[in-house]
Amino acid sequence: MSVIGSPIVLAKHVTKWYGPRRAVADVSFTIAPGEIVGLLGPNGSGKSTIFRILCGYLAPSSGSVEVAGHDVVTDSIGVRRAISYVPEDAPLYDHMRVVEFLRFMASIRGLRGAAAARAVEAAAERLDLNGVMTTPAGKLSRGFRQRVSIAQALLGEPQLLVFDEPTSGLDPHQVIAVRDLIRSLAGRHTVLIASHVLPEIEKIATRVMILLDGTLLTSDALKLTGSGVALRLRAAGVEATVRSALTAIAGVRRVAVQADGAATGVGEPTFYLIEVERGSPAAAEIVAALAARGIAVSEITEAAPDLERVFLDLTRRPVKAAA
């Protein structure tokens, strides 16, 4: 049993090999009670492997993982009592009616009688399933299948909820509903969520971890979104000259041409994205540097770096290959 205030997840130096291939490389992190943590990474980065280790489906090759104080290897039953997992494809027993499926899952969670009935009723109400309770799962739409999958995960009040692409295949209204639901779980539950939809993760998560080739690049990418400033510049001039002028300014970290703002003809203005250290340089200094080279600036605006740019920047960096 976990102690109040201790981490719900404690991973230390976790490595996982599949034969000669290393899928996870010396990963360590903690997740505190009540957090909503996003786990991001390109396909093949190790997210699914970490999920399976957390859920007790796989044992790490080395290192250790505890969930709510239970070791995933020596106390996998305790781990499974503390965790609920919602996979991307929302697997259900298609021949069962929704109410039958939820009652069955409640029984697996150890709920009986009136306690099981209350839990099923509360989950159905929370996920707006009352209109489909007698419908066979095989006849449900993608959105309702996802709702039923989430509803079963809430049965028994697990300490940790793990969601793999929870909004995949949903329409915009359903995406918003699932997002609001996950937000509402904060505090009462701890949530670990993987998604390829970065703006959704940014709206939901209190902290974001990023994996690449099995290596944990950062355990708090959201902090990086506030570590600098992005300036969007529109200037007419030779690209090489513009870049040279900008990179010569102290505090400029990176200069990139925006794909949707590149010039389409000779002499047309081009949009540049300039990442600078917070507090310097001022937009006026950039304009002055370009003006000194005869380059006219028609627009310059400021915005904090978003999660998408941080993710792309980190995952472009080469990672040392496994030995």
SVG drawing of the C-alpha trace seen along z (x, -y; Angstrom):
<svg xmlns="http://www.w3.org/2000/svg" viewBox="-32 -50 60 63">
<polyline fill="none" stroke="black" stroke-width="0.4" points="0.0,0.0 1.4,-3.4 2.0,-6.0 0.0,-9.3 2.2,-11.8 4.5,-9.1 4.7,-8.7 2.0,-6.6 4.6,-5.6 8.3,-5.2 10.4,-3.9 14.1,-3.5 16.6,-2.8 14.2,-0.8 15.6,1.0 13.8,3.5 15.4,5.7 13.5,7.6 16.3,10.0 19.0,7.9 16.9,4.7 16.7,2.3 13.2,0.8 13.7,-1.2 17.0,-2.5 17.7,-3.4 14.4,-5.3 13.7,-6.8 10.7,-9.0 8.1,-9.5 4.4,-10.4 2.8,-12.1 -0.7,-11.5 -3.3,-13.5 -1.1,-14.4 -2.2,-14.1 1.0,-13.2 1.4,-13.0 3.8,-10.6 4.9,-11.6 7.1,-10.1 7.3,-9.0 6.1,-5.5 8.6,-3.0 9.9,-5.3 9.0,-2.9 5.7,-4.2 3.8,-1.0 6.6,1.0 6.5,-1.3 2.7,-1.0 2.9,2.8 5.6,2.8 3.5,0.5 0.5,2.7 2.4,5.9 2.2,7.4 5.9,7.2 8.8,7.5 11.7,5.0 15.1,6.5 16.6,4.4 15.6,1.7 12.4,1.5 8.9,0.1 6.4,-0.4 2.8,-1.4 1.1,-2.6 3.8,-0.9 3.5,2.5 6.4,3.8 5.4,4.8 7.4,8.0 7.0,9.3 3.5,8.0 1.8,7.8 -1.6,8.6 -1.3,5.5 -0.3,3.4 -3.4,4.6 -5.7,3.7 -4.3,0.2 -4.3,-0.5 -6.8,-0.6 -5.6,-0.6 -7.6,-1.9 -5.9,-0.7 -6.3,-2.7 -8.6,-0.2 -11.2,0.0 -11.5,3.8 -14.9,4.9 -16.8,8.2 -19.1,7.5 -21.7,10.1 -22.3,8.5 -24.8,5.7 -23.1,2.6 -24.7,3.2 -23.5,6.8 -20.0,5.9 -19.8,3.2 -21.2,5.7 -18.6,8.3 -15.8,5.8 -17.0,4.7 -16.9,8.3 -13.3,8.7 -12.6,5.6 -14.0,7.4 -17.2,5.5 -20.4,7.5 -24.1,6.8 -25.1,3.3 -21.6,2.0 -21.2,3.3 -24.6,1.8 -23.7,-1.6 -20.4,-1.6 -21.9,-0.6 -24.6,-3.2 -22.1,-6.0 -19.8,-5.1 -22.7,-5.0 -24.0,-8.4 -20.5,-9.9 -19.9,-8.7 -23.5,-9.4 -24.2,-5.7 -27.7,-5.3 -29.2,-5.4 -27.1,-2.4 -26.9,-0.2 -29.0,2.6 -27.2,2.3 -24.7,5.0 -21.2,3.6 -20.6,4.8 -23.3,2.4 -21.8,-0.7 -20.2,-3.6 -16.5,-4.3 -17.3,-7.1 -19.5,-5.0 -17.1,-2.1 -14.5,-4.5 -16.8,-5.8 -17.6,-2.2 -13.9,-1.4 -13.3,-4.5 -16.3,-3.7 -15.0,-0.2 -11.6,-1.7 -13.3,-3.9 -14.9,-0.9 -13.4,-0.3 -11.8,-3.7 -8.3,-2.8 -5.4,-5.0 -3.7,-5.1 -5.5,-5.4 -3.5,-4.7 -4.9,-6.0 -3.4,-5.1 -4.7,-7.5 -8.1,-8.1 -9.4,-10.5 -8.3,-8.4 -11.1,-8.2 -13.5,-10.5 -15.3,-13.5 -14.6,-17.0 -17.5,-17.0 -16.4,-13.6 -12.8,-14.8 -13.9,-17.7 -16.1,-15.5 -13.2,-13.0 -10.8,-15.9 -13.1,-17.4 -13.6,-14.0 -9.9,-13.4 -9.4,-16.9 -12.1,-16.1 -10.2,-13.1 -7.2,-15.1 -6.8,-14.9 -9.1,-12.0 -7.1,-9.8 -3.6,-9.9 -3.6,-9.8 -0.9,-8.8 -1.9,-9.5 -0.2,-8.9 -1.4,-10.7 -0.1,-11.9 -2.4,-14.9 0.0,-17.4 -2.5,-20.3 -4.8,-17.9 -2.0,-16.8 -1.1,-20.4 -4.7,-21.2 -5.0,-18.1 -1.7,-17.4 0.0,-19.0 3.3,-17.6 4.6,-16.0 7.4,-13.4 9.0,-12.8 10.6,-9.6 12.8,-9.0 14.3,-5.6 13.6,-4.3 15.4,-7.3 13.6,-9.8 14.5,-13.2 12.6,-15.3 10.3,-14.6 8.7,-18.1 8.4,-19.4 5.8,-22.0 8.5,-23.8 10.5,-24.1 7.6,-25.9 8.1,-28.8 11.9,-28.9 12.1,-31.1 10.2,-33.3 9.3,-32.7 9.2,-35.7 7.4,-35.4 9.1,-37.6 8.0,-38.6 10.8,-40.0 11.7,-40.5 15.3,-39.6 17.6,-36.9 17.1,-34.0 20.8,-33.5 21.3,-37.2 18.3,-37.2 19.6,-34.2 23.1,-35.6 21.8,-38.8 19.6,-37.0 22.1,-34.4 24.7,-37.1 22.5,-38.6 23.3,-37.4 20.4,-35.4 19.0,-34.0 18.8,-30.2 17.3,-29.1 16.0,-30.5 13.6,-28.5 11.5,-29.3 7.8,-28.6 6.6,-26.0 3.2,-27.8 4.9,-31.2 7.7,-30.7 7.9,-33.1 6.5,-31.8 8.2,-34.3 11.3,-36.4 11.3,-39.4 8.2,-38.2 8.4,-38.4 9.2,-35.2 8.0,-34.2 10.7,-33.2 10.3,-31.6 13.0,-32.9 13.5,-31.2 15.3,-33.6 16.2,-33.5 13.6,-35.1 14.4,-38.8 16.6,-39.2 17.0,-40.2 14.2,-42.8 12.2,-42.9 13.6,-46.4 17.1,-45.0 16.2,-42.4 14.5,-45.0 17.5,-47.3 19.9,-44.5 17.9,-43.7 17.5,-47.3 21.3,-47.8 21.5,-45.2 18.7,-46.8 16.1,-44.2 12.6,-45.5 10.5,-44.0 6.7,-44.0 5.7,-42.0 7.1,-40.8 5.0,-39.2 5.8,-37.3 4.4,-34.0 5.7,-31.5 7.0,-28.3 4.3,-25.6 4.5,-21.9 4.5,-21.0 7.7,-23.0 9.4,-21.7 8.6,-18.1 9.9,-18.6 13.0,-20.3 13.8,-17.5 13.0,-14.6 15.1,-16.0 18.2,-15.6 20.2,-12.5 20.1,-9.9 23.1,-7.7 22.5,-4.2 22.1,-1.2 25.4,0.6"/>
</svg>
